[in-house]
C-alpha cells in the first residue's frame, strides 16, 4: 500500500521508496524516513495535500505526489 492511502491515525512501516529521484530519497533519509521505520499519518490538509506524518517522534509534512511513491505495510 502507498503512504498516501493511509487513513488518519493509522500506523505503518516503510518498505521502500525506490521510485523517487535520488535527491528526494536522500532528503527523506536525512529526515528519518528509512526502510523498516514506523510511521503514522497524523492528518491531511483540508484539500488533501500535503499530509502530516509522524516519524520517530518528529512531525513532517509531505506532498501527496511523494507519499504516493512510498510503499508501506499497515501494522
N, CA, C and O atoms as a Tripos MOL2 file, in Angstrom:
@<TRIPOS>MOLECULE
protein
  300   299    75     0     0
PROTEIN
NO_CHARGES

@<TRIPOS>ATOM
      1 N           0.8510   -1.1750    0.0000 N.3       1 UNK1
      2 CA          0.0000    0.0000    0.0000 C.3       1 UNK1
      3 C           0.8940    1.2330    0.0000 C.2       1 UNK1
      4 O           2.0390    1.1740    0.4470 O.2       1 UNK1
      5 N           0.3870    2.3210   -0.4880 N.am      2 UNK2
      6 CA          1.1420    3.5760   -0.5560 C.3       2 UNK2
      7 C           0.8780    4.4270    0.6930 C.2       2 UNK2
      8 O          -0.1920    4.3420    1.2970 O.2       2 UNK2
      9 N           1.8450    5.2270    1.0620 N.am      3 UNK3
     10 CA          1.6990    6.1100    2.2160 C.3       3 UNK3
     11 C           0.5050    7.0410    2.0340 C.2       3 UNK3
     12 O          -0.1810    7.3660    3.0030 O.2       3 UNK3
     13 N           0.2580    7.4640    0.8220 N.am      4 UNK4
     14 CA         -0.8570    8.3770    0.5530 C.3       4 UNK4
     15 C          -2.2210    7.7330    0.8020 C.2       4 UNK4
     16 O          -3.2250    8.4380    0.9040 O.2       4 UNK4
     17 N          -2.2700    6.3980    0.9020 N.am      5 UNK5
     18 CA         -3.5320    5.6770    1.1110 C.3       5 UNK5
     19 C          -3.8590    5.4340    2.5840 C.2       5 UNK5
     20 O          -4.9430    4.9490    2.9060 O.2       5 UNK5
     21 N          -2.9310    5.7670    3.4780 N.am      6 UNK6
     22 CA         -3.1860    5.5740    4.9080 C.3       6 UNK6
     23 C          -4.3310    6.4640    5.3670 C.2       6 UNK6
     24 O          -4.5440    7.5570    4.8410 O.2       6 UNK6
     25 N          -5.0560    5.9730    6.3520 N.am      7 UNK7
     26 CA         -6.1150    6.7740    6.9650 C.3       7 UNK7
     27 C          -5.5460    7.4780    8.1880 C.2       7 UNK7
     28 O          -4.5380    7.0520    8.7520 O.2       7 UNK7
     29 N          -6.1910    8.5410    8.5830 N.am      8 UNK8
     30 CA         -5.7370    9.3120    9.7380 C.3       8 UNK8
     31 C          -5.6460    8.4210   10.9680 C.2       8 UNK8
     32 O          -6.5930    7.7060   11.2980 O.2       8 UNK8
     33 N          -4.4960    8.4670   11.6490 N.am      9 UNK9
     34 CA         -4.2830    7.6890   12.8550 C.3       9 UNK9
     35 C          -3.7210    6.2940   12.6260 C.2       9 UNK9
     36 O          -3.3560    5.6180   13.5880 O.2       9 UNK9
     37 N          -3.6420    5.8450   11.3760 N.am     10 UNK10
     38 CA         -3.1030    4.5120   11.0860 C.3      10 UNK10
     39 C          -1.5810    4.4930   11.2050 C.2      10 UNK10
     40 O          -0.9020    5.4840   10.9380 O.2      10 UNK10
     41 N          -1.0750    3.3450   11.6100 N.am     11 UNK11
     42 CA          0.3660    3.1300   11.7160 C.3      11 UNK11
     43 C           0.8150    2.1690   10.6250 C.2      11 UNK11
     44 O           0.0760    1.2660   10.2330 O.2      11 UNK11
     45 N           2.0320    2.3750   10.1410 N.am     12 UNK12
     46 CA          2.5940    1.5080    9.1070 C.3      12 UNK12
     47 C           4.1080    1.4770    9.2550 C.2      12 UNK12
     48 O           4.6870    2.2140   10.0530 O.2      12 UNK12
     49 N           4.7330    0.6110    8.4720 N.am     13 UNK13
     50 CA          6.1870    0.5220    8.4140 C.3      13 UNK13
     51 C           6.6040    0.7780    6.9720 C.2      13 UNK13
     52 O           6.0240    0.2200    6.0400 O.2      13 UNK13
     53 N           7.6060    1.6190    6.7970 N.am     14 UNK14
     54 CA          8.0970    1.9410    5.4590 C.3      14 UNK14
     55 C           8.7880    0.7100    4.8880 C.2      14 UNK14
     56 O           9.6450    0.1150    5.5410 O.2      14 UNK14
     57 N           8.4110    0.3280    3.6610 N.am     15 UNK15
     58 CA          9.0600   -0.7910    2.9780 C.3      15 UNK15
     59 C          10.0960   -0.2980    1.9780 C.2      15 UNK15
     60 O          11.2350   -0.7650    1.9770 O.2      15 UNK15
     61 N           9.6990    0.6530    1.1200 N.am     16 UNK16
     62 CA         10.6450    1.1680    0.1180 C.3      16 UNK16
     63 C          10.1370    2.4700   -0.4820 C.2      16 UNK16
     64 O           8.9660    2.8270   -0.3530 O.2      16 UNK16
     65 N          11.0540    3.1680   -1.1420 N.am     17 UNK17
     66 CA         10.7120    4.3710   -1.9070 C.3      17 UNK17
     67 C          11.6970    4.5160   -3.0650 C.2      17 UNK17
     68 O          12.2110    5.6020   -3.3300 O.2      17 UNK17
     69 N          11.9470    3.4070   -3.7420 N.am     18 UNK18
     70 CA         12.9490    3.3540   -4.8050 C.3      18 UNK18
     71 C          12.5690    4.1020   -6.0690 C.2      18 UNK18
     72 O          13.4440    4.4000   -6.8820 O.2      18 UNK18
     73 N          11.2920    4.4170   -6.2660 N.am     19 UNK19
     74 CA         10.8890    5.1050   -7.4880 C.3      19 UNK19
     75 C          11.1360    6.6120   -7.4300 C.2      19 UNK19
     76 O          11.0150    7.3020   -8.4430 O.2      19 UNK19
     77 N          11.4770    7.1150   -6.2640 N.am     20 UNK20
     78 CA         11.7540    8.5500   -6.1100 C.3      20 UNK20
     79 C          13.1430    8.8870   -6.6470 C.2      20 UNK20
     80 O          14.0250    8.0280   -6.6620 O.2      20 UNK20
     81 N          13.3450   10.1300   -7.0890 N.am     21 UNK21
     82 CA         14.6950   10.5560   -7.5040 C.3      21 UNK21
     83 C          15.6680   10.4590   -6.3230 C.2      21 UNK21
     84 O          15.2640   10.5810   -5.1670 O.2      21 UNK21
     85 N          16.9300   10.2430   -6.6200 N.am     22 UNK22
     86 CA         17.9440   10.0320   -5.5860 C.3      22 UNK22
     87 C          18.0240   11.1950   -4.6060 C.2      22 UNK22
     88 O          18.2040   10.9730   -3.4090 O.2      22 UNK22
     89 N          17.8940   12.4230   -5.0830 N.am     23 UNK23
     90 CA         17.9560   13.5890   -4.1860 C.3      23 UNK23
     91 C          16.7940   13.5950   -3.2060 C.2      23 UNK23
     92 O          16.9750   13.9250   -2.0340 O.2      23 UNK23
     93 N          15.6250   13.2400   -3.6620 N.am     24 UNK24
     94 CA         14.4580   13.1790   -2.7740 C.3      24 UNK24
     95 C          14.6300   12.0670   -1.7500 C.2      24 UNK24
     96 O          14.2980   12.2470   -0.5780 O.2      24 UNK24
     97 N          15.1460   10.9200   -2.1790 N.am     25 UNK25
     98 CA         15.3950    9.8160   -1.2510 C.3      25 UNK25
     99 C          16.3900   10.2310   -0.1690 C.2      25 UNK25
    100 O          16.2030    9.9050    1.0040 O.2      25 UNK25
    101 N          17.4290   10.9360   -0.5510 N.am     26 UNK26
    102 CA         18.4210   11.3900    0.4220 C.3      26 UNK26
    103 C          17.7940   12.3220    1.4490 C.2      26 UNK26
    104 O          18.0690   12.2080    2.6430 O.2      26 UNK26
    105 N          16.9490   13.2500    0.9870 N.am     27 UNK27
    106 CA         16.2900   14.1860    1.9010 C.3      27 UNK27
    107 C          15.3780   13.4480    2.8710 C.2      27 UNK27
    108 O          15.3470   13.7670    4.0600 O.2      27 UNK27
    109 N          14.6340   12.4610    2.3720 N.am     28 UNK28
    110 CA         13.7590   11.6800    3.2450 C.3      28 UNK28
    111 C          14.5660   10.9080    4.2810 C.2      28 UNK28
    112 O          14.1730   10.8350    5.4450 O.2      28 UNK28
    113 N          15.6820   10.3370    3.8700 N.am     29 UNK29
    114 CA         16.5020    9.5680    4.7920 C.3      29 UNK29
    115 C          17.1170   10.4600    5.8640 C.2      29 UNK29
    116 O          17.2340   10.0430    7.0160 O.2      29 UNK29
    117 N          17.5080   11.6720    5.5080 N.am     30 UNK30
    118 CA         18.0370   12.6180    6.4960 C.3      30 UNK30
    119 C          16.9590   12.9820    7.5180 C.2      30 UNK30
    120 O          17.2620   13.2110    8.6880 O.2      30 UNK30
    121 N          15.7010   13.0360    7.0730 N.am     31 UNK31
    122 CA         14.5920   13.3650    7.9730 C.3      31 UNK31
    123 C          14.1300   12.1600    8.7900 C.2      31 UNK31
    124 O          13.2510   12.2980    9.6420 O.2      31 UNK31
    125 N          14.7080   10.9760    8.5440 N.am     32 UNK32
    126 CA         14.3690    9.8020    9.3390 C.3      32 UNK32
    127 C          13.4400    8.8110    8.6710 C.2      32 UNK32
    128 O          13.0960    7.7930    9.2700 O.2      32 UNK32
    129 N          13.0240    9.0850    7.4410 N.am     33 UNK33
    130 CA         12.1590    8.1550    6.7150 C.3      33 UNK33
    131 C          13.0580    7.1220    6.0370 C.2      33 UNK33
    132 O          13.6080    7.3630    4.9630 O.2      33 UNK33
    133 N          13.1920    5.9660    6.6920 N.am     34 UNK34
    134 CA         14.0570    4.8870    6.2160 C.3      34 UNK34
    135 C          13.2440    3.6030    6.1310 C.2      34 UNK34
    136 O          12.2090    3.4840    6.7870 O.2      34 UNK34
    137 N          13.6990    2.6360    5.3270 N.am     35 UNK35
    138 CA         13.0090    1.3390    5.3280 C.3      35 UNK35
    139 C          12.9670    0.7380    6.7310 C.2      35 UNK35
    140 O          13.9020    0.8980    7.5160 O.2      35 UNK35
    141 N          11.8770    0.0510    7.0320 N.am     36 UNK36
    142 CA         11.6150   -0.5940    8.3310 C.3      36 UNK36
    143 C          11.3950    0.4000    9.4690 C.2      36 UNK36
    144 O          11.5230    0.0380   10.6390 O.2      36 UNK36
    145 N          11.0700    1.6390    9.1390 N.am     37 UNK37
    146 CA         10.8030    2.6630   10.1400 C.3      37 UNK37
    147 C           9.2930    2.7920   10.3590 C.2      37 UNK37
    148 O           8.5450    2.9110    9.3890 O.2      37 UNK37
    149 N           8.8300    2.7710   11.6170 N.am     38 UNK38
    150 CA          7.4050    3.0060   11.8840 C.3      38 UNK38
    151 C           7.0160    4.4360   11.5140 C.2      38 UNK38
    152 O           7.7920    5.3730   11.7040 O.2      38 UNK38
    153 N           5.8250    4.5830   10.9940 N.am     39 UNK39
    154 CA          5.3380    5.8810   10.5280 C.3      39 UNK39
    155 C           3.8350    5.9220   10.7590 C.2      39 UNK39
    156 O           3.1690    4.8890   10.6760 O.2      39 UNK39
    157 N           3.2930    7.0970   11.0480 N.am     40 UNK40
    158 CA          1.8390    7.2170   11.2000 C.3      40 UNK40
    159 C           1.3570    8.4850   10.5280 C.2      40 UNK40
    160 O           2.0760    9.4810   10.4510 O.2      40 UNK40
    161 N           0.1350    8.4300   10.0460 N.am     41 UNK41
    162 CA         -0.4820    9.5910    9.4110 C.3      41 UNK41
    163 C          -1.2220   10.3820   10.4820 C.2      41 UNK41
    164 O          -2.1590    9.8740   11.0990 O.2      41 UNK41
    165 N          -0.8080   11.6050   10.7000 N.am     42 UNK42
    166 CA         -1.4460   12.4570   11.6960 C.3      42 UNK42
    167 C          -2.7100   13.0820   11.1110 C.2      42 UNK42
    168 O          -3.7920   12.9700   11.6860 O.2      42 UNK42
    169 N          -2.5600   13.7400    9.9640 N.am     43 UNK43
    170 CA         -3.7270   14.3520    9.3080 C.3      43 UNK43
    171 C          -3.3790   14.8020    7.8970 C.2      43 UNK43
    172 O          -2.2160   14.8600    7.4970 O.2      43 UNK43
    173 N          -4.4300   15.1130    7.1710 N.am     44 UNK44
    174 CA         -4.3000   15.6620    5.8160 C.3      44 UNK44
    175 C          -4.7140   17.1290    5.8480 C.2      44 UNK44
    176 O          -5.5400   17.5360    6.6650 O.2      44 UNK44
    177 N          -4.1340   17.9060    4.9570 N.am     45 UNK45
    178 CA         -4.5510   19.2990    4.8180 C.3      45 UNK45
    179 C          -5.9970   19.3190    4.3110 C.2      45 UNK45
    180 O          -6.4630   18.3240    3.7560 O.2      45 UNK45
    181 N          -6.7070   20.4220    4.4890 N.am     46 UNK46
    182 CA         -8.1140   20.4740    4.0760 C.3      46 UNK46
    183 C          -8.3650   20.0610    2.6240 C.2      46 UNK46
    184 O          -9.4040   19.4710    2.3280 O.2      46 UNK46
    185 N          -7.4470   20.3560    1.7270 N.am     47 UNK47
    186 CA         -7.6290   19.9600    0.3290 C.3      47 UNK47
    187 C          -6.8940   18.6610    0.0010 C.2      47 UNK47
    188 O          -6.8180   18.2710   -1.1640 O.2      47 UNK47
    189 N          -6.3520   17.9860    1.0230 N.am     48 UNK48
    190 CA         -5.7200   16.6870    0.8340 C.3      48 UNK48
    191 C          -4.2210   16.7100    0.5870 C.2      48 UNK48
    192 O          -3.5900   15.6530    0.5650 O.2      48 UNK48
    193 N          -3.6420   17.8700    0.4040 N.am     49 UNK49
    194 CA         -2.2110   17.9550    0.1120 C.3      49 UNK49
    195 C          -1.6460   19.1890    0.7820 C.2      49 UNK49
    196 O          -2.1420   20.2820    0.5080 O.2      49 UNK49
    197 N          -0.6540   19.0970    1.6320 N.am     50 UNK50
    198 CA          0.1810   17.9510    1.9780 C.3      50 UNK50
    199 C          -0.4390   17.1070    3.0890 C.2      50 UNK50
    200 O          -1.5200   17.4020    3.5970 O.2      50 UNK50
    201 N           0.2900   16.0390    3.4480 N.am     51 UNK51
    202 CA         -0.1060   15.2200    4.5830 C.3      51 UNK51
    203 C           0.9070   15.4260    5.6980 C.2      51 UNK51
    204 O           2.0730   15.7260    5.4440 O.2      51 UNK51
    205 N           0.4520   15.2630    6.9360 N.am     52 UNK52
    206 CA          1.3430   15.3760    8.0870 C.3      52 UNK52
    207 C           1.5650   13.9810    8.6390 C.2      52 UNK52
    208 O           0.6090   13.2630    8.9320 O.2      52 UNK52
    209 N           2.8360   13.5910    8.7810 N.am     53 UNK53
    210 CA          3.1770   12.2730    9.2840 C.3      53 UNK53
    211 C           4.0440   12.3850   10.5270 C.2      53 UNK53
    212 O           4.6560   13.4220   10.7840 O.2      53 UNK53
    213 N           4.0880   11.3040   11.2930 N.am     54 UNK54
    214 CA          4.9530   11.2320   12.4620 C.3      54 UNK54
    215 C           5.9740   10.1290   12.2150 C.2      54 UNK54
    216 O           5.6160    8.9750   11.9780 O.2      54 UNK54
    217 N           7.2480   10.5010   12.2730 N.am     55 UNK55
    218 CA          8.3460    9.5550   12.0850 C.3      55 UNK55
    219 C           9.3060    9.7350   13.2480 C.2      55 UNK55
    220 O           9.9200   10.7930   13.3900 O.2      55 UNK55
    221 N           9.4380    8.7110   14.0810 N.am     56 UNK56
    222 CA         10.3640    8.7470   15.2140 C.3      56 UNK56
    223 C          10.1470    9.9540   16.1190 C.2      56 UNK56
    224 O          11.1060   10.5470   16.6130 O.2      56 UNK56
    225 N           8.8900   10.3130   16.3350 N.am     57 UNK57
    226 CA          8.5670   11.4320   17.2060 C.3      57 UNK57
    227 C           8.6760   12.7970   16.5740 C.2      57 UNK57
    228 O           8.4980   13.8110   17.2490 O.2      57 UNK57
    229 N           8.9690   12.8410   15.2750 N.am     58 UNK58
    230 CA          9.1030   14.1050   14.5600 C.3      58 UNK58
    231 C           7.9400   14.2310   13.5830 C.2      58 UNK58
    232 O           7.6200   13.2870   12.8600 O.2      58 UNK58
    233 N           7.3160   15.3900   13.5660 N.am     59 UNK59
    234 CA          6.2070   15.6540   12.6570 C.3      59 UNK59
    235 C           6.7410   16.2460   11.3540 C.2      59 UNK59
    236 O           7.4690   17.2390   11.3710 O.2      59 UNK59
    237 N           6.3770   15.6360   10.2300 N.am     60 UNK60
    238 CA          6.8190   16.0880    8.9120 C.3      60 UNK60
    239 C           5.6240   16.2910    8.0040 C.2      60 UNK60
    240 O           4.5910   15.6420    8.1680 O.2      60 UNK60
    241 N           5.7650   17.1900    7.0530 N.am     61 UNK61
    242 CA          4.7500   17.3800    6.0170 C.3      61 UNK61
    243 C           5.3200   16.8940    4.6960 C.2      61 UNK61
    244 O           6.4350   17.2560    4.3190 O.2      61 UNK61
    245 N           4.5460   16.0680    3.9920 N.am     62 UNK62
    246 CA          4.9660   15.5380    2.6950 C.3      62 UNK62
    247 C           3.9240   15.8550    1.6380 C.2      62 UNK62
    248 O           2.7220   15.8040    1.9000 O.2      62 UNK62
    249 N           4.3880   16.1790    0.4590 N.am     63 UNK63
    250 CA          3.4780   16.3810   -0.6630 C.3      63 UNK63
    251 C           2.8660   15.0360   -1.0390 C.2      63 UNK63
    252 O           3.4850   13.9900   -0.8450 O.2      63 UNK63
    253 N           1.6670   15.0690   -1.5690 N.am     64 UNK64
    254 CA          0.9540   13.8500   -1.9240 C.3      64 UNK64
    255 C           1.6770   13.0800   -3.0290 C.2      64 UNK64
    256 O           1.6690   11.8490   -3.0230 O.2      64 UNK64
    257 N           2.3040   13.7870   -3.9830 N.am     65 UNK65
    258 CA          2.9940   13.0860   -5.0710 C.3      65 UNK65
    259 C           4.2020   12.3010   -4.5610 C.2      65 UNK65
    260 O           4.5720   11.2950   -5.1680 O.2      65 UNK65
    261 N           4.8210   12.7300   -3.4720 N.am     66 UNK66
    262 CA          5.9140   11.9750   -2.8660 C.3      66 UNK66
    263 C           5.3420   10.8070   -2.0610 C.2      66 UNK66
    264 O           5.8660    9.6950   -2.1300 O.2      66 UNK66
    265 N           4.2780   11.0470   -1.3040 N.am     67 UNK67
    266 CA          3.6610    9.9990   -0.4860 C.3      67 UNK67
    267 C           3.1350    8.8550   -1.3520 C.2      67 UNK67
    268 O           3.0900    7.7120   -0.8970 O.2      67 UNK67
    269 N           2.7400    9.1410   -2.5770 N.am     68 UNK68
    270 CA          2.2410    8.0960   -3.4880 C.3      68 UNK68
    271 C           3.3400    7.1470   -3.9380 C.2      68 UNK68
    272 O           3.0470    6.0750   -4.4690 O.2      68 UNK68
    273 N           4.5980    7.5200   -3.7380 N.am     69 UNK69
    274 CA          5.7170    6.6880   -4.1750 C.3      69 UNK69
    275 C           6.4100    5.9710   -3.0170 C.2      69 UNK69
    276 O           7.4110    5.2860   -3.2260 O.2      69 UNK69
    277 N           5.8920    6.1220   -1.8070 N.am     70 UNK70
    278 CA          6.4600    5.4580   -0.6320 C.3      70 UNK70
    279 C           5.5720    4.2580   -0.3070 C.2      70 UNK70
    280 O           4.3880    4.4090   -0.0060 O.2      70 UNK70
    281 N           6.1600    3.0710   -0.3710 N.am     71 UNK71
    282 CA          5.4260    1.8260   -0.1230 C.3      71 UNK71
    283 C           5.5230    1.5010    1.3670 C.2      71 UNK71
    284 O           6.6120    1.4680    1.9400 O.2      71 UNK71
    285 N           4.3560    1.2620    1.9850 N.am     72 UNK72
    286 CA          4.2900    0.9480    3.4210 C.3      72 UNK72
    287 C           3.4680   -0.3150    3.6500 C.2      72 UNK72
    288 O           2.7180   -0.7590    2.7800 O.2      72 UNK72
    289 N           3.6290   -0.8750    4.8330 N.am     73 UNK73
    290 CA          2.8240   -2.0140    5.2650 C.3      73 UNK73
    291 C           2.1090   -1.6260    6.5400 C.2      73 UNK73
    292 O           2.7570   -1.2650    7.5230 O.2      73 UNK73
    293 N           0.7910   -1.6920    6.5480 N.am     74 UNK74
    294 CA         -0.0170   -1.2990    7.7080 C.3      74 UNK74
    295 C           0.2070   -2.2850    8.8480 C.2      74 UNK74
    296 O           0.2510   -3.4980    8.6400 O.2      74 UNK74
    297 N           0.3470   -1.7420   10.0620 N.am     75 UNK75
    298 CA          0.5430   -2.5690   11.2590 C.3      75 UNK75
    299 C          -0.6720   -2.5310   12.1430 C.2      75 UNK75
    300 O          -0.6900   -3.1680   13.1960 O.2      75 UNK75
@<TRIPOS>BOND
     1     1     2 1
     2     2     3 1
     3     3     4 2
     4     3     5 am
     5     5     6 1
     6     6     7 1
     7     7     8 2
     8     7     9 am
     9     9    10 1
    10    10    11 1
    11    11    12 2
    12    11    13 am
    13    13    14 1
    14    14    15 1
    15    15    16 2
    16    15    17 am
    17    17    18 1
    18    18    19 1
    19    19    20 2
    20    19    21 am
    21    21    22 1
    22    22    23 1
    23    23    24 2
    24    23    25 am
    25    25    26 1
    26    26    27 1
    27    27    28 2
    28    27    29 am
    29    29    30 1
    30    30    31 1
    31    31    32 2
    32    31    33 am
    33    33    34 1
    34    34    35 1
    35    35    36 2
    36    35    37 am
    37    37    38 1
    38    38    39 1
    39    39    40 2
    40    39    41 am
    41    41    42 1
    42    42    43 1
    43    43    44 2
    44    43    45 am
    45    45    46 1
    46    46    47 1
    47    47    48 2
    48    47    49 am
    49    49    50 1
    50    50    51 1
    51    51    52 2
    52    51    53 am
    53    53    54 1
    54    54    55 1
    55    55    56 2
    56    55    57 am
    57    57    58 1
    58    58    59 1
    59    59    60 2
    60    59    61 am
    61    61    62 1
    62    62    63 1
    63    63    64 2
    64    63    65 am
    65    65    66 1
    66    66    67 1
    67    67    68 2
    68    67    69 am
    69    69    70 1
    70    70    71 1
    71    71    72 2
    72    71    73 am
    73    73    74 1
    74    74    75 1
    75    75    76 2
    76    75    77 am
    77    77    78 1
    78    78    79 1
    79    79    80 2
    80    79    81 am
    81    81    82 1
    82    82    83 1
    83    83    84 2
    84    83    85 am
    85    85    86 1
    86    86    87 1
    87    87    88 2
    88    87    89 am
    89    89    90 1
    90    90    91 1
    91    91    92 2
    92    91    93 am
    93    93    94 1
    94    94    95 1
    95    95    96 2
    96    95    97 am
    97    97    98 1
    98    98    99 1
    99    99   100 2
   100    99   101 am
   101   101   102 1
   102   102   103 1
   103   103   104 2
   104   103   105 am
   105   105   106 1
   106   106   107 1
   107   107   108 2
   108   107   109 am
   109   109   110 1
   110   110   111 1
   111   111   112 2
   112   111   113 am
   113   113   114 1
   114   114   115 1
   115   115   116 2
   116   115   117 am
   117   117   118 1
   118   118   119 1
   119   119   120 2
   120   119   121 am
   121   121   122 1
   122   122   123 1
   123   123   124 2
   124   123   125 am
   125   125   126 1
   126   126   127 1
   127   127   128 2
   128   127   129 am
   129   129   130 1
   130   130   131 1
   131   131   132 2
   132   131   133 am
   133   133   134 1
   134   134   135 1
   135   135   136 2
   136   135   137 am
   137   137   138 1
   138   138   139 1
   139   139   140 2
   140   139   141 am
   141   141   142 1
   142   142   143 1
   143   143   144 2
   144   143   145 am
   145   145   146 1
   146   146   147 1
   147   147   148 2
   148   147   149 am
   149   149   150 1
   150   150   151 1
   151   151   152 2
   152   151   153 am
   153   153   154 1
   154   154   155 1
   155   155   156 2
   156   155   157 am
   157   157   158 1
   158   158   159 1
   159   159   160 2
   160   159   161 am
   161   161   162 1
   162   162   163 1
   163   163   164 2
   164   163   165 am
   165   165   166 1
   166   166   167 1
   167   167   168 2
   168   167   169 am
   169   169   170 1
   170   170   171 1
   171   171   172 2
   172   171   173 am
   173   173   174 1
   174   174   175 1
   175   175   176 2
   176   175   177 am
   177   177   178 1
   178   178   179 1
   179   179   180 2
   180   179   181 am
   181   181   182 1
   182   182   183 1
   183   183   184 2
   184   183   185 am
   185   185   186 1
   186   186   187 1
   187   187   188 2
   188   187   189 am
   189   189   190 1
   190   190   191 1
   191   191   192 2
   192   191   193 am
   193   193   194 1
   194   194   195 1
   195   195   196 2
   196   195   197 am
   197   197   198 1
   198   198   199 1
   199   199   200 2
   200   199   201 am
   201   201   202 1
   202   202   203 1
   203   203   204 2
   204   203   205 am
   205   205   206 1
   206   206   207 1
   207   207   208 2
   208   207   209 am
   209   209   210 1
   210   210   211 1
   211   211   212 2
   212   211   213 am
   213   213   214 1
   214   214   215 1
   215   215   216 2
   216   215   217 am
   217   217   218 1
   218   218   219 1
   219   219   220 2
   220   219   221 am
   221   221   222 1
   222   222   223 1
   223   223   224 2
   224   223   225 am
   225   225   226 1
   226   226   227 1
   227   227   228 2
   228   227   229 am
   229   229   230 1
   230   230   231 1
   231   231   232 2
   232   231   233 am
   233   233   234 1
   234   234   235 1
   235   235   236 2
   236   235   237 am
   237   237   238 1
   238   238   239 1
   239   239   240 2
   240   239   241 am
   241   241   242 1
   242   242   243 1
   243   243   244 2
   244   243   245 am
   245   245   246 1
   246   246   247 1
   247   247   248 2
   248   247   249 am
   249   249   250 1
   250   250   251 1
   251   251   252 2
   252   251   253 am
   253   253   254 1
   254   254   255 1
   255   255   256 2
   256   255   257 am
   257   257   258 1
   258   258   259 1
   259   259   260 2
   260   259   261 am
   261   261   262 1
   262   262   263 1
   263   263   264 2
   264   263   265 am
   265   265   266 1
   266   266   267 1
   267   267   268 2
   268   267   269 am
   269   269   270 1
   270   270   271 1
   271   271   272 2
   272   271   273 am
   273   273   274 1
   274   274   275 1
   275   275   276 2
   276   275   277 am
   277   277   278 1
   278   278   279 1
   279   279   280 2
   280   279   281 am
   281   281   282 1
   282   282   283 1
   283   283   284 2
   284   283   285 am
   285   285   286 1
   286   286   287 1
   287   287   288 2
   288   287   289 am
   289   289   290 1
   290   290   291 1
   291   291   292 2
   292   291   293 am
   293   293   294 1
   294   294   295 1
   295   295   296 2
   296   295   297 am
   297   297   298 1
   298   298   299 1
   299   299   300 2
@<TRIPOS>SUBSTRUCTURE
     1 UNK1         2 RESIDUE 1 A UNK
     2 UNK2         6 RESIDUE 1 A UNK
     3 UNK3        10 RESIDUE 1 A UNK
     4 UNK4        14 RESIDUE 1 A UNK
     5 UNK5        18 RESIDUE 1 A UNK
     6 UNK6        22 RESIDUE 1 A UNK
     7 UNK7        26 RESIDUE 1 A UNK
     8 UNK8        30 RESIDUE 1 A UNK
     9 UNK9        34 RESIDUE 1 A UNK
    10 UNK10       38 RESIDUE 1 A UNK
    11 UNK11       42 RESIDUE 1 A UNK
    12 UNK12       46 RESIDUE 1 A UNK
    13 UNK13       50 RESIDUE 1 A UNK
    14 UNK14       54 RESIDUE 1 A UNK
    15 UNK15       58 RESIDUE 1 A UNK
    16 UNK16       62 RESIDUE 1 A UNK
    17 UNK17       66 RESIDUE 1 A UNK
    18 UNK18       70 RESIDUE 1 A UNK
    19 UNK19       74 RESIDUE 1 A UNK
    20 UNK20       78 RESIDUE 1 A UNK
    21 UNK21       82 RESIDUE 1 A UNK
    22 UNK22       86 RESIDUE 1 A UNK
    23 UNK23       90 RESIDUE 1 A UNK
    24 UNK24       94 RESIDUE 1 A UNK
    25 UNK25       98 RESIDUE 1 A UNK
    26 UNK26      102 RESIDUE 1 A UNK
    27 UNK27      106 RESIDUE 1 A UNK
    28 UNK28      110 RESIDUE 1 A UNK
    29 UNK29      114 RESIDUE 1 A UNK
    30 UNK30      118 RESIDUE 1 A UNK
    31 UNK31      122 RESIDUE 1 A UNK
    32 UNK32      126 RESIDUE 1 A UNK
    33 UNK33      130 RESIDUE 1 A UNK
    34 UNK34      134 RESIDUE 1 A UNK
    35 UNK35      138 RESIDUE 1 A UNK
    36 UNK36      142 RESIDUE 1 A UNK
    37 UNK37      146 RESIDUE 1 A UNK
    38 UNK38      150 RESIDUE 1 A UNK
    39 UNK39      154 RESIDUE 1 A UNK
    40 UNK40      158 RESIDUE 1 A UNK
    41 UNK41      162 RESIDUE 1 A UNK
    42 UNK42      166 RESIDUE 1 A UNK
    43 UNK43      170 RESIDUE 1 A UNK
    44 UNK44      174 RESIDUE 1 A UNK
    45 UNK45      178 RESIDUE 1 A UNK
    46 UNK46      182 RESIDUE 1 A UNK
    47 UNK47      186 RESIDUE 1 A UNK
    48 UNK48      190 RESIDUE 1 A UNK
    49 UNK49      194 RESIDUE 1 A UNK
    50 UNK50      198 RESIDUE 1 A UNK
    51 UNK51      202 RESIDUE 1 A UNK
    52 UNK52      206 RESIDUE 1 A UNK
    53 UNK53      210 RESIDUE 1 A UNK
    54 UNK54      214 RESIDUE 1 A UNK
    55 UNK55      218 RESIDUE 1 A UNK
    56 UNK56      222 RESIDUE 1 A UNK
    57 UNK57      226 RESIDUE 1 A UNK
    58 UNK58      230 RESIDUE 1 A UNK
    59 UNK59      234 RESIDUE 1 A UNK
    60 UNK60      238 RESIDUE 1 A UNK
    61 UNK61      242 RESIDUE 1 A UNK
    62 UNK62      246 RESIDUE 1 A UNK
    63 UNK63      250 RESIDUE 1 A UNK
    64 UNK64      254 RESIDUE 1 A UNK
    65 UNK65      258 RESIDUE 1 A UNK
    66 UNK66      262 RESIDUE 1 A UNK
    67 UNK67      266 RESIDUE 1 A UNK
    68 UNK68      270 RESIDUE 1 A UNK
    69 UNK69      274 RESIDUE 1 A UNK
    70 UNK70      278 RESIDUE 1 A UNK
    71 UNK71      282 RESIDUE 1 A UNK
    72 UNK72      286 RESIDUE 1 A UNK
    73 UNK73      290 RESIDUE 1 A UNK
    74 UNK74      294 RESIDUE 1 A UNK
    75 UNK75      298 RESIDUE 1 A UNK
